[in-house]
Amino acid sequence: MKDIITFVGLDVHKNSIDVALADGGREGEVRYYGCIGGDRESLDRLIRKLVSTGGELHFVYEAGPCGYDIYRYLQAKGFDCAVVAPSGTPKKGNQRVKNDHRDAITLARLHRARELTYVFVPREDDEAMRDLVRARQDAVKAQRVARQQLGGMLLRLGFRYSGKRHWTQQYFRWLSKIKMPTPPQQVVYQEYIHAIKETTDRVERLTRQIEELVPTWRMVPVIRAYQALRGVSLIIATTMVAELGDITRFTNPRQLMAFLGLIPSEHSSGEKTRKGGITKTGNGHARRMLVEAAHTYGYPARVSRRLLLRQEGLGQTIRDIAWKCQVRLCGRFRRLVARGKNHNNAVTAIARELAAFMWAIAKEVPVSG
């Protein structure tokens, strides 16, 4: 009976799970099993019923807001389970009816055919660090919105700052001298300033937590190695590792670039070749960090004092890769701009190649566990 394989498609929601079964073999039956509760007790009852029929069970469900709890629970019980990317699930062009039980059937059938795009499931400690860096990104976004709201109000009422840099101590001194025309506007003005202070404090708190917790994380050797690269600070390196994990699982850098959505989109047919902007698929958090780091390559290649301090204690091979990266990317950035390339397009091209150098560095760093 163990030779019999049943593929179990789970369409997971907050309070319910629709279940479909696909028997092994190309001609095996695919059928809707039913809907169960979203709790573990309901999942346990389903497992007991399916196990009683004999055979081997292969579960699959789409990644979503419910996270990886079901995956880890099934793996702990010794069952094979896979998580797929919703965007990578093939869909028929003429399909006009979509519901939960159809989705479960589709998952079971495509999982049997191995036509799904499976996602990398992080370890629990890795996911915890990812939650921390994403919380900081949320705080940075809230800080940016608060600043934009205050800036919009000042511009609308005719207050213009004559200094060179905003959000410095001098800028806040200038803000303290401003008096709004009416009492209601003064209340709004003070609330905007308080919001900026609150979000700034939140960013600083989360940054300190990252700095304190990274040294205790098993991935700290990779984070330190990434910081040998120009523009890759502790926050950027930690975000890249937390979002992508061990990138050496990619066979070559091109796979990593495609995963990050940094390769050009294409719509070609026959003799006509048409390429567009980057695909922007995959992990957007990591892609944004790469683009942020890529801006620093618009300046001549050099090892600054700060970068030299970050490279202390690293192997010569990693330093050589970092310098090779600087020489190549700084030169490429300069050539792209000289050819008339749009600045943002040049930055994106540099970010794409920077991912390849990160992959090369990761190959040189052993990771425990």
N, C-alpha and C positions, 0 to 999 in steps of 0.2 A: 504493500500500500504506500510505502514511502516514495515509490517512484512516481506516484500521482502528484502533480503540482497544480495548485489552485491559486490564481492571482486575484487578490482582493482589493478592489478599488474603494476608497473611502472619500466621500465628499463631506468634508468636515466643516461644521458650523459651531457657533457658541453653545447651543443647547441640543444639537442633533447631529447625527452622522448617517448619511445615506450609504448603503453598502451594496456593491455589485460583485459578482463572481465570474471569473473566466477560467474555464478548464484548460489545462495544458494542451499544446498542439494547435496547429493552424486551424483545424476544423472544430476545435473544442467549443462547447456551448458557452455563450456569454449571457448572463441573466441578472436581473435585479433581485437582490435578496430581501431588502426592506430597510426601514429607518429605525435607528436605535437612539437612545439618549446620548448626550455628549459627555457623560461622566464615566469614570473608570469602571464602575460596577457594570454598567451596560456593555462596555467594551469587553470586560471579562466574560460576561455571559455569551457574547458573540464568539469569543475565542473558544470557549468550551464547546459550543455547538459545532463550530467548524473543525475543531480537533477531533471530535468524536466520529467524524466521517472518514478519518484517516487521511494520509497524504501530507504533502508539504505546503505550507502557506507562505505566500509572498505578498506583503501589504504595500500599498502605495497611496499617498495623498498629496494634495497640493499645498505648497507653503502659503501661509496666511497669517492672520492675526492671532490664531491659536498657538503659534510657535511650534516648537519641536518636542513638546511634552509627549505626544502619542508615539513619536519615533523612538524616543528614549525608553518609554515604557515597554514598547513591543520588543526592542532590542534587548532590554534587561530580561525579558521572559524567553529569550532565545529565538525569536522570530526574525525573519528577514523583512526589513522595511526600507522603503525609499521615499524621499520627498522630492517633488518635482516643481519646477518653476511654472507658474500659471501662464506666463507669456510664451513659454516654449512648448505648450501643448498644441499639437496640430489641430486645426479646425477646418471643417469643410466649408467651402465658399458658399454653397447653396443652403447651409443650415440656417433655419429661421426659428427653430424651437429650441429653447434652452431651459432646462430645469435641473433640479438636484439629482434625480435618479438617472437622467441621461448623462450627467457629468460623471457620476460614479461608474456607469457602464463604460463610458469612453476611457476613463482612467484604467480600469481593469483590462480592457481590450488592448490599449496601447502599451501598457506595462508588459503584457504578454509578448507583444511584438517588439519590445525594446525600442520604441519610437518616441520616448519621452526624454526631455532634458532634465537631468537630475541635479539637484543642488547639493552643495557641500554643507554638511551639518556640523557646526562647531561643537567643541566640548563645552561643558557647563561653565567652567572657569573662563574659557575664552569668550563665551557669550556674555558673561558678567562684565568683563572688561569692555566689550562692545557696547553694552548698555551705558556704561560710564562715559565713553567718548561720544556716544550719540546724545546723551544728556547735555554734555558741554556744547555740542553743535546746536542743540535746541536753544540753549542759553545765549549763544552768540547770535543766533537768528532773532531772538527776542530783543537783544540789545540793539541790533541793527534797526529793527522796526521802531523801537522807542526813539532812537536818534533821528530817524527819518521823520517821525511825527513831529518832533520838536523843531527840526530844521524847516519843515514845511510851514509850520505856524509862524516862525520868525520871518521867513521869506514873504509870506502872505501879508504880514503886518509891517514890512519895510525895514526890518532889522537885519543889517548885513555886517558880518565880521570882516575886519580888514587884515587880520593876521594871516599867516601862511598855513598853519596847521590847526585843524579842529580837534576837539576832545582832549586837549592838553590842559595843564593847570592854568595857563594863561587864558585859555578859551573859557573855562568855567568861571574865572574871575570876571570876565566880560559878561557872562550870563548873569552873574549875581547883581550887576549894575542895571540890568534891564527892568523897566517898569511897564507893565501892560496898560493899555488905554482905559480898560474897564475892570472892575472887580471880578466878574465871571472869567474873563480872559486871564487874569492873574492866577486864579485858582487852577485853571487848565494848565497854565505855564508851569506852575510849581509841581503839579502832578506828573507832567512829562519829565521834569528834572528828577523827581523821586523815582520814576520808573527806570530812568537811565542808571541811576545809582544802584537800584536793586538788581537790575540785570547784570551790571558790571561786577557787583559783589558776588553774584551767583557764578559768573564765568570764572572769577578768581578762585572761589571755593572749589569748584570742580577741577580746575587746573591743578590746584595743590593736591587734590586727591589722586589725580593721575600720576603726578610726580612721586607721591608717596607709595602708591601701590604697584607701579610698573616694576621696581626692583625685585618684588616678590613673585612676579609672574614668570612662568616657565619660558615665555617667549622673549624675555629681556635680551638675550644675545642677538636676536634678529633686529630688535628695535635699536640697539646700540650700533649695529653694523649699518643699518639704513641711514643713520645720522651722519655717516661719513660722506654722504652725498650732499651737494650744495642745495640749499633750500628745504631740506628735509629736517625739520625740527623734531623735538620730542613728541609734540602733539601730532604732527603729520605722520611720523613713523609709527606711533602707537595706533593711530586710526587705521593706517594701512594694514598692520598686522591683525588688529581686532576684526576688521571687516573681511579680510581675505584669508587669514590663517597662513598656513604654510604654502606659499605660492609655487614651491617646487613640484607640487602635484600636477602643474601644467607641463606638458611635454616640452614645449618651447615657448619663447616670449610672445610669438604671434597669437597663441591661444589665450595668453593673459591679456593682451591688447584687445582681442575680440570680446573677452569676458567683461572687460571694463567699458566696452562700448566706445573705444577710441579709434576704431577703424572706420573708413568711409563707407557710407551706405551705397548700394548699387542697384540700379534698375536697368538691366541690359536685355536686349532681345535681338536675335539675328545679328546683323552687322552693326547695329546701333549700341553703343556703350555709353551709359549715363551714370555718373557717380555724383553723390550728393554729400551732405554733411555727415558727421560721425553718427553712428547708430544710436548712441546713448543707451545701450542695453546694459544689463548687468548691474553692478553695484555703483550707485550714484555717489554715495558718501566717499568711497575711495577715489572715484574719478575727480571729484571736486578737490580733494587734497592734492592729487597729482598736478592738476591745473594750477593750484595755488603755488606749489613748489616750482613749477616750470617758469613762472614769471621772473625768478632770480637769474635765469640764464640769459637774460637780455643784456647783461653786463660782461666785461672781459673776464676771462678765466683767471682765478687767483684763489689761494688758500688763505682765507682771513684768519685772524686770531681766534674768533669764535669757532670756526670750522676746525681749526687745528686742535682746539681743546676737545671737541667732540670726537676727534679721531684718535685721541690718546688711548693706548691699550689695545687698539685694533691691529690685526695682522697686516703685513705689507701687501698681500694679495688684494685685500679689501680696499686699502688706500690706493693701490694702482688702478683698480676698477673705478673708484670715485674720481680720480684725476682724469682718467680716460674719458669718463662721462662729461666732466666739465669742458675739456678741450673740444670734444665733438659737439656737444649741445650748444655751447656758447658760439662756436663757429657757425653751426647750422642756423641758429636763431638770427645771426647777423646776415647770413646769406639770404635767408627767406625774406627778411625785411627789405634788403637791398633790391630783391627782385620784384618788390611791390606787393608782397603778400600782406593781407590784412593782419594786424597785430594779434588779434584773437586766434586766427587760424594758425599763426606761427606758434603761439603758446600751446595750442592743442597738439601740434606736431611734436613739439618738445616733450610734452607730457606723455605722449605715446612712446617715445624712445626712452624716457626716464623709467617707465615701467619695465622695459627690457633690462636696464641696468640694475634695477632692484631685483629682478629675477636672477641675474648673474651673481649678485651679492648673496642672495638667499641660498644659492647652491654651495656657497663657501662656509655657511654657518650651520653646524649641527644643532638640532632642536631635540631636547629630551621629551619623552612621552609622546 
